[in-house]
Every structure is written in structure tokens, then in C-alpha cells.
């Protein structure tokens, strides 16, 4: 199953040092403007809402529901200067986080980021968050998000004749 999430600011929630993060809707995606960031700032942008320990609210559950064994999220970013990002991949049951994983990526010019999550047994929802590790003022343009979920076929029994 594949579907595109139209990038719109209502899908994204800043956490941490929120006063340094501005979101702007545009016809070609969402712009994240970071203002005078320092090394001590915690600059998080999360796909869907609620804190990191909790699943998305009912408002986002149709987009955040896990329907397959493997979730792939593809994001198209544009930046003017290289930008280091810590990527958080989180999975949830009905009420709390069941698993998470992180990786670090560097966004340069136009970057396509492929995020893969193998479903944690019993997980019902997922979220992705980005922690921007840059300093100073910078702008990140998220042009597109595509979500693909794969169902892997169970192993078939083999019979000896």
C-alpha cells in the first residue's frame, strides 16, 4: 500500500526549542525556518502530533496506522547549505511507544531520505521525527512525503514426497 501525505504545516509539530522554529506552508511543500540556533537548542520537527512517548492523536491515525510488515517513508528535502539531521523512527501501540531507532543523515542541496522501519510485533502506529543539529539561521524545504507499506508473504511449508 502506498500513499502520499501532502506536506502541510498541520501535519508537523515542533518540539524542544519551539520559539526558534517557524513553519511556512507553500504550494510546493513546507518550509522550516530555524532562527539563530545554538548547539544547546533542541530543534525537533515531528510528523504527526503528541509527545514522543505517545501515539498520534485520532486526527492523524489514518495516516499513521501500520498496515504492513515494513514501512518506508520517503522524504524530499531541499537546503541551501549542508544540514545534519538525527532521524527518529518510532512505533506505538494504543497508548505508548513500543520501539524506536535513530540514524543520522546529512541533507545537501536536494536530498531524498529513505526511512525504513520493520514493524515491531503489536505496533499499530508510527511517527518520524527530525532533530536538526545545525547552528545559526537556516531554512529547510520539505517538498514531498511518500509512505509505502509492504506485507511480506509468510513462509510456505515445504513437503517432502
N, C-alpha and C positions, 0 to 999 in steps of 0.2 A: 504494500500500500504506500502510495506517495502523495504528498500534498505540500503545497507552498503556503507559507504563512506570510501574508503581506506585511512587510516591515511598517509598523505604525507605532507611535510612541506609547499607545495604550498597552502594548504587549511587553514593554520593558520597564524595569524598576531599578532605579539607582539605590545602592546601599553604601554604607560606610560614610565617607566624607561627601555627603549628598550636595552640599552647597557649592561644591566645585564642579558639579556635573550638570550641564544643560542639555536637554533633548529637544530636537527640532524635527518636525515632520516635513517631508518633501515628497514631491511626486515620484522621485526616484529612490526612495528609501528613508532611512532615519540617520540624522547626524547627531553624534555625541560630541559635545564641546567640553573639554576639560580646561578649567581655569586655574592657572598658577599652581599646579600640582607640586607637592614636595614629596620627598622619599617617605615621609611619615603618613601620608594620606592613604586611605583605603578607598580605592576607586573601583567599585563593583557595578556592573550592569548585568541584570538577570533577565532571562526570558521567562515570562510569567511572573506571578506575584507571590506574596507570603515570604516569610523568613526562610533561610536556608534549611532549617530543621523541619519545615512543614511542606506538605504537597501544595500545588497550586489551588487556588480557590475554585469554586464551581464555575466561575466566569470563564476560566481557561481550560477546564478539564477535557473538553472535546479535542483541543489541540495537543494537550499534554498526556493523553491516555496512551499507554503502551499496548500495542496490539500484536507485536511480533516478538521474535527472539533476539533480534538485532535492530537497534535504532541507529540510523545515520542522519546526522544533521549537517547540512552543507550551507556555509555562510560566505557571502561575497563581500569583502571589505575593500575600501579604498582609503589610503592615508598619504599624506604629503611627505612624511619622514618615517623611518622605521620605528615601530612601536612594539614593545614586548608585552605580551598578554599571558596571564595564567588562566587556563581554561578549566572550569569545574563542571563535571558531568555527574548529575545527581539523580537518584531514583527513589521513589517513595511508595509506601503502602497507603492505606486510607488516612492515617494520621501522622506518620513520622517518616523520617529519612531511613532508608534501608541500605543504602550504599552510595559511595561517591568515589570519584577518581579525578586526578588532575593531570594536566600536561601544560607545558609552556610552548607558545608559538610566537613567532615574530611576524608582524604584519609589515609588508613592504609594498609600496605602490598599490597595485591591485592584487589582492591575495584571496584565494579560495581556501577556506578552512574546512576540512572534513573531520567531523566528530563521530566516533563510533562508540556505542555502548552495548555490551552484551547484557541482556535482561537479567537482573538479579531475581532468583526464584521468589515469586509472590509479589514483585513490584507491579504497581498499577499506573504510576505516573512518572514523568521525568521533567527535569529542568536543566538548563545550561546557563552558566554564569561566566562572565569575563572579568578578571581583575587586571586593570591597566596599571603597569608598573613604570610608566614614563613620568618624567618630571617636566615642569613648565606648562605652557598652554599649547594644546594641540586638538585637532579635530579628527574624528573617525567617522567614516561614512559606511553604514551597513546597507548594501543595495538589495540583498535578497536572502531569504532563508528557505531552504527546501528540507522537508523531513521525509525520509523513506524508512519503512519498517519491513523487515524480512521475516518470514516464517520459515524455519528450517524444517525439512521433512524428517520425521523420526526414522531411525534406522530400521530397515526392513529385516525381518527374521530370515535367516537362510536355512534351508533344509537340505540335508544330505539324502540322496536317493539310494 
